[in-house]
Amino acid sequence: MLTLNIRRNVQLLLRGTSGRLAYSTRALANPNEEYSDQPQYPAIEDLSFKSKKKREIAQWHERIRLLSSVEEKLFEINMPKYYGYKAHMITDQKFPYNVLPLAQYATRTHLVEEQLPETYGHLEESAKKVLEEVRGELEDVIGFELGGYRRSPEELLPKDQEEKITSSLLTGLNRVLVNSLSNKYSHLSEVETDFDPRHEAFWFLGGIPPPALVKKIKEGVEWQKQYANDPYDRKIQYVGKPYLALRHKHPLNSYGHDNLDVNQDKVEIPEFRYDPITLGYRTEQRHATTIPGFWPGDQHEFGLISFQRRSHAQIRPTYCAVDDLQEALHAQGIFSSYAWAFGQACYQGFSTFNDLTYPLSTQTVITDGKKWSFYAYQLNTTLVHSDHVDLNPRYNQCWGTKELQLYDHVDESGKVHGLNDEVLLHLISFYTNVPRAREGVDLKPYLCTTETRVADILDEKRRVFMEQTYKHVVSNRPRHRPEPELYQWEKIYKVDNPTRPMEPKRRPFELGEKMYQRTMDEHALKYIPRKIRPDGPKSKPRFEATYYPNVRR
């Protein structure tokens, strides 16, 4: 009897939380269920602060990967910041001196100057034949827009003259090329044309030393002193508005390897381990927005050609003492191409934390109507955050021509003198580069097959909530209540010199609230009036439900 009691007590001690035996005697009947030839031990995790933080971040990245739709993935990146990120604003209107190393480092791009990929060499012969057929129409468009068209006084203002004339010229050239080439190149009859589209992209950039304030805060905490000099991720927000952008339902062929697992040739990417503010790129508190010129769900989701503005070159001599315009154009070609291709990648389910499984290519033209630059870009990776900026074996590739002049001058009668065939051949080659369907490639490996976008969600309440919330975030409209602010007199008399002890503590910093750590779901719920409650005036719930992104696979 005593032996049975002892045996029963031992079994009770070995029981797990589920009520089952953690080590059952039944397993002894079949030793193979409990033992193996090779011992299998659980992974030993590093319990240091830095390692714990890395695991938490990796879990968040995995959560983003597992989300169902495009909008939910993009919204989840904004979830940690109710008031938005403090991001460095890079636009298509500002390219300061020595910006090219930053452009290559921030996008992990290798630049090949003064040449285009071999793909365009194969298109040259057909482009020459096309040029002879459409030369007259192209000359008529150039002559009419630049010499034969009388514009209103409002259009001739110095600040708007170049952009309006260039926009009209590009619209005319695009119309002629699409109409003339559609019979031979059927993909041009299927393109979607965007005028003044919204091209935006947000990503994290690692490998840069921390700001002085972050370093000072860490040095003031005993257990964080050793991490004070660790690199700190910068948030990069690109905002651009090209003249014109053409999209197709199929992607362009890659210029290099289709298989990203193939080791690329080792190249040196310039290191620019300085805060972008050193070049004049100021920070702005705003939500992260990634938009390639259209909303998720559009069938034409791959870029063909974008025509970028060149108006920044007008005022460049006023603040740059050296002639570095060519480097600025290369930087613009890299930033604009990367941002557009990155936005297209995000609409396929990838992100700044979840890398591509196949390359994406795009074509970029920078022009003011007279001077033209052509760029071909291949996006191979989006991982430039944390230590990936140093350890990632992949890199992106950009090929660019030197600055080319389309014509010498246009007389009063509208006749074009000194027309440069090289510019027209490059332009025609960009149009005749045929996009094709990727056979055997899953274009959306990280998206749900039934809920690719928010519009596919069957639950009406969840669909409406995510649609409104997502579009409110990407609109970057200000909150109905202003962002909490620490005024200068408060910093002097309440923080640095606490001289007002009897004053009531009502401000967020006095109540211990960390306002910049507030997440998107930390807000008051919307109240449901009694009269419209579905189950009666005294029924519950009293507040409307929220449907923030949640892993549903």
C-alpha positions as CSV (number, residue, x, y, z in Angstrom):
1,M,0.0,0.0,0.0
2,L,2.8,2.4,0.9
3,T,4.5,1.6,-2.4
4,L,1.4,2.5,-4.4
5,N,1.0,5.8,-2.6
6,I,4.6,6.8,-3.3
7,R,4.2,5.9,-6.9
8,R,1.0,8.0,-7.1
9,N,2.7,11.0,-5.5
10,V,5.6,10.8,-8.0
11,Q,3.2,10.8,-10.9
12,L,1.3,13.8,-9.5
13,L,4.6,15.7,-9.2
14,L,5.4,14.9,-12.8
15,R,2.1,16.1,-14.2
16,G,2.2,19.1,-16.6
17,T,-0.2,22.1,-16.7
18,S,-2.4,20.3,-19.1
19,G,-3.1,17.5,-16.6
20,R,-1.3,14.9,-18.5
21,L,1.8,13.1,-17.3
22,A,4.9,14.9,-18.3
23,Y,6.8,11.6,-18.1
24,S,4.4,8.7,-18.4
25,T,5.2,5.1,-17.5
26,R,3.3,4.1,-20.7
27,A,6.2,5.4,-22.8
28,L,8.4,2.7,-21.3
29,A,6.4,0.2,-23.3
30,N,7.8,1.7,-26.5
31,P,11.2,3.2,-25.9
32,N,11.4,4.7,-29.4
33,E,8.8,7.3,-28.5
34,E,11.0,8.7,-25.7
35,Y,14.5,8.1,-26.9
36,S,16.4,8.7,-30.1
37,D,19.8,7.7,-31.4
38,Q,21.0,11.3,-31.4
39,P,20.2,13.5,-28.3
40,Q,18.0,16.4,-29.1
41,Y,18.3,19.4,-26.9
42,P,16.3,22.6,-26.9
43,A,18.0,25.7,-28.3
44,I,19.9,27.7,-25.7
45,E,18.9,31.3,-26.0
46,D,21.0,34.3,-25.1
47,L,19.2,36.2,-22.3
48,S,21.1,39.4,-22.8
49,F,19.1,42.6,-23.5
50,K,20.4,42.9,-27.0
51,S,19.5,39.3,-27.9
52,K,16.0,39.6,-26.5
53,K,15.5,42.7,-28.5
54,K,16.6,41.0,-31.7
55,R,14.2,38.1,-31.1
56,E,11.3,40.5,-30.5
57,I,12.1,42.4,-33.7
58,A,12.4,39.1,-35.6
59,Q,9.0,38.0,-34.3
60,W,7.5,41.3,-35.5
61,H,9.0,40.9,-39.0
62,E,7.6,37.4,-39.1
63,R,4.2,38.7,-38.1
64,I,4.3,41.2,-41.0
65,R,5.2,38.4,-43.4
66,L,2.2,36.2,-42.3
67,L,-0.4,39.0,-42.6
68,S,-3.0,38.3,-45.3
69,S,-3.4,41.4,-47.4
70,V,-1.2,44.2,-48.8
71,E,-2.9,47.0,-46.8
72,E,-2.5,45.1,-43.5
73,K,1.2,44.5,-44.1
74,L,1.7,48.2,-44.8
75,F,-0.5,49.3,-41.9
76,E,1.3,46.9,-39.5
77,I,4.6,48.9,-40.1
78,N,2.8,51.9,-38.7
79,M,1.3,50.1,-35.7
80,P,4.2,50.9,-33.2
81,K,3.9,54.7,-33.8
82,Y,0.5,56.5,-33.2
83,Y,2.0,59.9,-34.2
84,G,4.2,58.4,-37.0
85,Y,7.9,57.9,-37.4
86,K,10.6,60.6,-37.3
87,A,11.7,60.1,-40.9
88,H,14.3,61.7,-43.1
89,M,12.4,63.2,-46.1
90,I,13.9,62.6,-49.5
91,T,12.2,64.2,-52.4
92,D,12.6,64.5,-56.2
93,Q,13.3,68.2,-55.8
94,K,16.3,68.2,-53.5
95,F,19.7,66.6,-54.2
96,P,22.4,68.3,-52.2
97,Y,26.2,68.1,-52.9
98,N,27.8,64.7,-52.5
99,V,24.4,62.9,-52.4
100,L,25.4,60.0,-54.7
101,P,27.2,57.9,-51.9
102,L,24.1,58.3,-49.7
103,A,21.8,57.2,-52.5
104,Q,23.9,54.1,-53.2
105,Y,24.3,53.2,-49.5
106,A,20.7,53.8,-48.6
107,T,19.4,51.6,-51.4
108,R,22.3,49.2,-51.6
109,T,22.8,49.9,-55.2
110,H,25.7,49.3,-57.6
111,L,25.9,51.9,-60.3
112,V,27.2,51.3,-63.8
113,E,27.8,54.7,-65.5
114,E,27.4,55.7,-69.1
115,Q,25.9,52.5,-70.4
116,L,22.7,50.5,-70.4
117,P,22.3,46.7,-70.0
118,E,22.9,44.3,-72.9
119,T,19.1,44.0,-73.3
120,Y,19.0,47.3,-75.1
121,G,21.7,46.3,-77.5
122,H,19.4,43.6,-78.9
123,L,16.6,46.2,-79.3
124,E,18.8,48.8,-81.2
125,E,18.1,47.4,-84.7
126,S,14.4,47.4,-84.3
127,A,14.5,50.8,-82.7
128,K,16.3,52.3,-85.7
129,K,13.5,50.9,-88.0
130,V,10.8,52.4,-85.8
131,L,12.6,55.7,-85.7
132,E,12.5,56.1,-89.4
133,E,8.8,55.5,-89.4
134,V,7.9,57.9,-86.7
135,R,10.6,60.6,-87.0
136,G,8.3,63.0,-88.7
137,E,5.6,62.8,-86.1
138,L,8.1,63.1,-83.3
139,E,9.6,66.3,-84.9
140,D,6.1,67.7,-85.3
141,V,5.3,67.2,-81.6
142,I,8.6,68.7,-80.5
143,G,8.3,71.7,-82.8
144,F,4.7,72.4,-81.8
145,E,5.2,72.1,-78.1
146,L,8.4,74.1,-78.0
147,G,8.0,76.7,-80.7
148,G,4.6,76.7,-82.4
149,Y,2.2,76.8,-79.4
150,R,1.4,80.2,-77.9
151,R,0.8,79.8,-74.1
152,S,-1.1,82.0,-71.7
153,P,0.8,84.5,-69.4
154,E,0.1,82.2,-66.4
155,E,1.9,79.3,-68.1
156,L,5.0,81.5,-68.7
157,L,5.8,82.2,-65.1
158,P,9.5,81.3,-64.5
159,K,8.9,78.8,-61.8
160,D,6.2,76.8,-63.7
161,Q,7.3,77.4,-67.3
162,E,9.7,74.4,-67.6
163,E,7.5,71.9,-65.8
164,K,4.3,72.8,-67.8
165,I,6.2,72.7,-71.2
166,T,7.9,69.5,-70.3
167,S,4.7,67.9,-69.2
168,S,3.0,68.8,-72.5
169,L,6.0,67.6,-74.5
170,L,6.1,64.2,-72.8
171,T,2.4,63.7,-73.1
172,G,2.7,64.3,-76.9
173,L,5.7,62.1,-77.3
174,N,4.0,59.3,-75.3
175,R,0.8,59.6,-77.4
176,V,2.8,59.3,-80.7
177,L,4.9,56.3,-79.6
178,V,2.0,54.4,-78.1
179,N,-0.3,54.9,-81.1
180,S,2.5,54.2,-83.6
181,L,3.9,51.1,-81.9
182,S,0.8,49.4,-80.6
183,N,0.3,47.4,-83.9
184,K,3.8,45.8,-83.6
185,Y,4.1,45.8,-79.8
186,S,0.8,44.7,-78.3
187,H,1.9,45.4,-74.7
188,L,1.6,49.2,-75.4
189,S,-2.1,48.8,-76.1
190,E,-2.5,47.4,-72.6
191,V,-0.5,49.9,-70.6
192,E,-2.0,52.2,-67.9
193,T,-0.8,55.8,-68.0
194,D,-0.6,57.9,-64.8
195,F,-0.2,61.7,-64.9
196,D,1.5,63.3,-61.9
197,P,1.3,60.1,-59.9
198,R,2.1,59.7,-56.2
199,H,5.4,57.7,-55.8
200,E,6.3,57.2,-52.2
201,A,8.4,54.6,-50.3
202,F,9.4,54.0,-46.7
203,W,12.2,51.8,-45.5
204,F,14.6,51.4,-42.6
205,L,18.3,52.1,-43.1
206,G,20.9,50.6,-40.7
207,G,24.6,50.9,-40.0
208,I,24.6,54.6,-39.0
209,P,25.8,55.8,-35.6
210,P,23.0,56.9,-33.1
211,P,21.9,60.5,-32.8
212,A,23.4,62.5,-30.0
213,L,20.1,62.5,-28.0
214,V,19.7,58.7,-28.2
215,K,23.4,58.2,-27.2
216,K,22.9,60.6,-24.2
217,I,19.8,58.8,-23.0
218,K,21.5,55.4,-23.2
219,E,24.6,56.7,-21.3
220,G,22.3,57.9,-18.6
221,V,21.0,54.4,-17.9
222,E,23.4,52.1,-16.1
223,W,22.6,48.9,-17.9
224,Q,22.4,50.5,-21.4
225,K,25.8,52.3,-21.3
226,Q,27.4,49.5,-23.2
227,Y,24.9,49.9,-26.1
228,A,25.2,53.7,-26.4
229,N,27.3,53.6,-29.5
230,D,25.4,50.8,-31.3
231,P,24.2,51.7,-34.9
232,Y,20.7,53.1,-35.0
233,D,18.2,52.5,-37.8
234,R,17.2,55.6,-39.7
235,K,13.7,55.9,-41.2
236,I,13.8,57.0,-44.9
237,Q,10.7,58.4,-46.6
238,Y,10.9,59.1,-50.3
239,V,8.2,61.4,-51.8
240,G,8.1,62.0,-55.6
241,K,5.8,63.1,-58.3
242,P,6.9,62.2,-61.9
243,Y,5.4,63.8,-65.0
244,L,4.3,60.5,-66.4
245,A,4.3,56.8,-65.5
246,L,3.4,53.7,-67.6
247,R,2.3,50.5,-66.0
248,H,1.6,47.0,-67.3
249,K,0.1,43.8,-65.9
250,H,3.3,41.8,-66.4
251,P,6.8,42.7,-65.1
252,L,9.8,43.5,-67.2
253,N,12.5,40.9,-67.7
254,S,15.4,41.0,-65.4
255,Y,18.7,42.5,-66.6
256,G,20.8,40.0,-64.6
257,H,20.2,36.7,-62.8
258,D,16.6,35.6,-62.4
259,N,17.7,33.4,-59.5
260,L,18.5,35.6,-56.5
261,D,20.3,32.7,-54.8
262,V,23.0,32.8,-57.4
263,N,26.0,34.6,-56.0
264,Q,26.3,37.9,-57.7
265,D,29.7,39.4,-58.6
266,K,31.2,41.1,-55.6
267,V,31.1,44.8,-56.0
268,E,31.9,47.7,-53.6
269,I,28.9,49.7,-52.4
270,P,30.0,53.2,-51.1
271,E,29.7,53.5,-47.4
272,F,27.9,56.6,-46.1
273,R,27.7,56.1,-42.4
274,Y,26.5,59.6,-41.5
275,D,23.2,60.9,-40.5
276,P,21.3,62.1,-43.7
277,I,20.7,65.4,-41.9
278,T,24.4,66.2,-42.6
279,L,23.4,66.7,-46.2
280,G,20.4,68.7,-45.3
281,Y,17.7,66.0,-45.3
282,R,15.5,67.2,-42.4
283,T,13.2,64.9,-40.4
284,E,9.5,65.0,-40.3
285,Q,7.0,63.3,-38.0
286,R,4.7,61.4,-40.3
287,H,3.2,58.0,-41.0
288,A,5.1,55.5,-43.2
289,T,3.6,55.6,-46.7
290,T,4.5,53.3,-49.6
291,I,2.5,54.0,-52.8
292,P,3.7,53.2,-56.4
293,G,1.1,55.5,-58.0
294,F,-2.0,53.3,-57.6
295,W,-4.0,51.5,-55.0
296,P,-3.7,47.8,-54.2
297,G,-5.8,45.6,-56.5
298,D,-5.1,47.4,-59.8
299,Q,-4.3,44.8,-62.5
300,H,-1.5,46.9,-64.0
301,E,0.8,46.6,-61.0
302,F,4.3,46.6,-62.6
303,G,6.1,49.6,-63.8
304,L,7.2,50.1,-67.4
305,I,8.6,53.7,-67.6
306,S,8.5,56.7,-65.4
307,F,9.5,60.2,-66.5
308,Q,11.0,62.2,-63.6
309,R,11.3,66.0,-63.1
310,R,14.6,67.8,-63.6
311,S,13.6,71.2,-62.2
312,H,16.1,71.0,-59.3
313,A,18.9,71.6,-61.9
314,Q,17.7,75.2,-62.4
315,I,18.8,76.4,-59.0
316,R,21.6,74.0,-58.4
317,P,24.4,76.4,-59.4
318,T,23.2,78.8,-56.6
319,Y,24.2,76.4,-53.8
320,C,26.8,74.1,-55.3
321,A,30.2,75.6,-56.1
322,V,31.3,72.6,-58.2
323,D,29.8,71.0,-61.3
324,D,28.4,67.8,-59.8
325,L,25.0,67.8,-61.7
326,Q,25.8,64.4,-63.3
327,E,26.2,62.9,-59.8
328,A,22.9,64.5,-58.7
329,L,21.1,63.0,-61.7
330,H,22.6,59.5,-60.9
331,A,21.3,59.9,-57.3
332,Q,17.9,60.9,-58.6
333,G,17.8,57.9,-60.9
334,I,18.7,55.6,-58.1
335,F,16.3,57.0,-55.5
336,S,13.3,57.3,-57.9
337,S,13.9,53.9,-59.4
338,Y,14.4,52.2,-56.1
339,A,11.3,53.8,-54.6
340,W,9.0,52.9,-57.5
341,A,10.3,49.3,-57.7
342,F,10.1,49.0,-53.9
343,G,6.5,50.1,-53.9
344,Q,5.7,47.5,-56.5
345,A,7.4,44.9,-54.4
346,C,5.4,45.8,-51.3
347,Y,2.2,45.4,-53.4
348,Q,3.4,41.8,-54.1
349,G,3.6,41.1,-50.4
350,F,7.3,42.0,-49.7
351,S,8.5,44.7,-47.4
352,T,11.5,46.4,-45.9
353,F,11.8,43.4,-43.6
354,N,10.8,40.5,-45.9
355,D,13.0,40.2,-48.9
356,L,12.2,39.5,-52.5
357,T,12.0,36.0,-53.9
358,Y,12.5,37.2,-57.5
359,P,13.9,40.4,-59.1
360,L,11.9,43.4,-60.3
361,S,13.0,45.7,-63.1
362,T,12.0,49.2,-64.1
363,Q,13.0,52.0,-66.5
364,T,13.5,55.7,-65.5
365,V,13.9,58.8,-67.6
366,I,14.9,62.2,-66.2
367,T,14.3,65.1,-68.5
368,D,13.4,68.8,-68.8
369,G,12.4,68.4,-72.5
370,K,15.8,69.3,-73.9
371,K,18.3,67.3,-71.7
372,W,17.6,63.6,-71.1
373,S,19.1,60.9,-68.9
374,F,18.1,57.2,-69.1
375,Y,18.3,54.6,-66.3
376,A,17.6,50.9,-66.1
377,Y,17.2,49.5,-62.5
378,Q,16.9,46.0,-61.1
379,L,15.7,45.5,-57.5
380,N,17.2,42.4,-56.0
381,T,16.8,43.1,-52.3
382,T,15.0,45.3,-49.8
383,L,17.0,44.4,-46.7
384,V,19.0,47.4,-45.7
385,H,18.0,47.6,-42.0
386,S,20.0,46.7,-38.9
387,D,23.1,44.6,-39.8
388,H,21.7,43.5,-43.2
389,V,23.2,46.6,-44.6
390,D,26.6,44.9,-44.1
391,L,25.8,41.2,-44.2
392,N,23.3,41.0,-47.0
393,P,25.0,39.3,-50.0
394,R,22.5,40.7,-52.5
395,Y,22.7,44.2,-54.0
396,N,20.6,46.2,-56.4
397,Q,21.8,47.3,-59.8
398,C,21.4,50.5,-61.8
399,W,22.7,51.4,-65.3
400,G,22.6,55.0,-66.4
401,T,23.6,57.1,-69.4
402,K,25.3,60.4,-69.3
403,E,23.3,63.6,-69.9
404,L,22.1,63.8,-73.5
405,Q,20.7,66.7,-75.4
406,L,17.6,66.1,-77.6
407,Y,18.0,69.1,-80.0
408,D,20.0,72.3,-80.5
409,H,17.2,74.8,-80.8
410,V,13.7,75.3,-82.2
411,D,13.0,78.3,-84.4
412,E,9.9,80.5,-84.3
413,S,8.3,78.5,-87.1
414,G,8.6,75.3,-85.0
415,K,11.3,73.6,-87.0
416,V,13.7,71.5,-84.9
417,H,17.4,71.9,-85.5
418,G,20.1,69.3,-84.5
419,L,17.8,66.5,-83.5
420,N,19.8,63.8,-81.6
421,D,18.9,60.3,-82.8
422,E,20.6,58.7,-79.8
423,V,18.1,60.1,-77.4
424,L,15.2,59.0,-79.6
425,L,16.7,55.5,-79.9
426,H,17.0,55.1,-76.1
427,L,13.4,56.3,-75.7
428,I,12.0,53.9,-78.3
429,S,14.0,51.0,-76.8
430,F,12.4,51.7,-73.4
431,Y,9.0,51.5,-75.1
432,T,9.8,48.4,-77.0
433,N,11.2,46.5,-74.0
434,V,8.4,43.9,-73.7
435,P,7.2,42.9,-70.3
436,R,6.4,39.2,-70.0
437,A,4.6,36.8,-67.6
438,R,6.9,35.0,-65.1
439,E,6.3,31.4,-65.8
440,G,6.7,29.1,-62.8
441,V,7.2,32.0,-60.4
442,D,4.8,32.7,-57.5
443,L,4.5,36.5,-57.7
444,K,2.8,36.8,-54.3
445,P,4.3,34.2,-52.0
446,Y,3.6,36.1,-48.8
447,L,-0.1,37.1,-49.6
448,C,-3.2,35.1,-48.7
449,T,-4.8,33.5,-51.8
450,T,-8.3,34.6,-50.8
451,E,-7.5,38.0,-49.1
452,T,-4.8,39.5,-51.3
453,R,-6.2,43.0,-50.6
454,V,-8.6,44.5,-48.1
455,A,-11.4,44.6,-50.8
456,D,-11.3,40.8,-50.8
457,I,-12.3,40.5,-47.1
458,L,-15.7,39.0,-46.7
459,D,-16.5,40.3,-43.2
460,E,-18.0,43.7,-44.0
461,K,-17.2,45.4,-40.7
462,R,-13.5,44.3,-40.9
463,R,-13.3,45.3,-44.5
464,V,-14.8,48.8,-44.0
465,F,-12.7,49.4,-40.9
466,M,-9.4,48.4,-42.5
467,E,-10.2,50.4,-45.7
468,Q,-10.9,53.6,-43.8
469,T,-8.1,53.3,-41.3
470,Y,-5.5,52.4,-44.0
471,K,-6.4,55.3,-46.3
472,H,-6.5,57.8,-43.3
473,V,-3.0,56.8,-42.4
474,V,-1.6,57.0,-46.0
475,S,-3.3,60.4,-46.4
476,N,-1.1,61.7,-43.5
477,R,-3.8,64.1,-42.4
478,P,-3.2,65.5,-38.9
479,R,-5.0,64.0,-35.9
480,H,-8.1,65.8,-34.6
481,R,-6.1,66.5,-31.4
482,P,-2.6,68.0,-31.8
483,E,0.5,66.0,-30.9
484,P,1.6,66.6,-27.3
485,E,4.4,69.1,-27.1
486,L,7.0,70.0,-24.4
487,Y,7.1,73.8,-24.4
488,Q,10.3,75.6,-23.8
489,W,9.2,77.2,-20.5
490,E,8.1,73.8,-19.3
491,K,11.5,72.3,-20.1
492,I,13.2,75.2,-18.2
493,Y,11.0,75.5,-15.1
494,K,9.6,71.9,-14.8
495,V,12.2,69.5,-16.3
496,D,15.7,71.2,-16.0
497,N,14.8,73.3,-12.9
498,P,11.8,71.9,-11.0
499,T,10.7,75.3,-9.5
500,R,6.9,74.8,-9.6
501,P,6.2,71.9,-7.1
502,M,2.7,73.1,-6.2
503,E,1.3,73.2,-9.7
504,P,-1.0,70.3,-10.6
505,K,0.6,67.6,-12.7
506,R,-1.6,67.4,-15.8
507,R,0.9,67.3,-18.7
508,P,1.9,63.9,-20.3
509,F,5.5,64.2,-19.3
510,E,4.5,64.9,-15.7
511,L,2.2,61.8,-15.6
512,G,4.9,59.5,-16.8
513,E,3.3,59.0,-20.2
514,K,5.6,58.1,-23.1
515,M,3.6,59.7,-25.8
516,Y,6.0,58.7,-28.7
517,Q,5.6,55.0,-27.7
518,R,1.9,55.1,-28.1
519,T,0.7,52.5,-30.6
520,M,-2.0,52.9,-33.3
521,D,-4.6,50.9,-31.3
522,E,-4.2,52.9,-28.1
523,H,-7.2,55.2,-28.5
524,A,-10.7,55.7,-27.1
525,L,-13.2,53.4,-28.8
526,K,-16.1,54.8,-30.8
527,Y,-19.3,54.9,-28.7
528,I,-22.5,53.3,-30.0
529,P,-25.5,55.4,-29.1
530,R,-28.3,53.5,-27.3
531,K,-30.9,54.1,-30.0
532,I,-28.9,52.3,-32.7
533,R,-27.6,49.3,-30.7
534,P,-28.7,46.1,-32.5
535,D,-30.0,44.3,-29.4
536,G,-31.7,47.1,-27.6
537,P,-30.7,50.4,-25.8
538,K,-29.3,48.6,-22.7
539,S,-27.5,45.9,-24.5
540,K,-23.8,45.4,-25.1
541,P,-21.3,46.1,-26.7
542,R,-21.4,49.8,-26.0
543,F,-18.4,50.5,-28.2
544,E,-17.6,49.6,-31.8
545,A,-15.1,46.8,-32.4
546,T,-11.7,47.4,-34.0
547,Y,-10.1,45.1,-36.6
548,Y,-6.5,45.9,-36.6
549,P,-4.1,43.6,-38.6
550,N,-4.1,40.1,-37.2
551,V,-2.4,37.0,-38.5
552,R,-5.2,34.8,-39.9
553,R,-3.4,32.0,-41.7
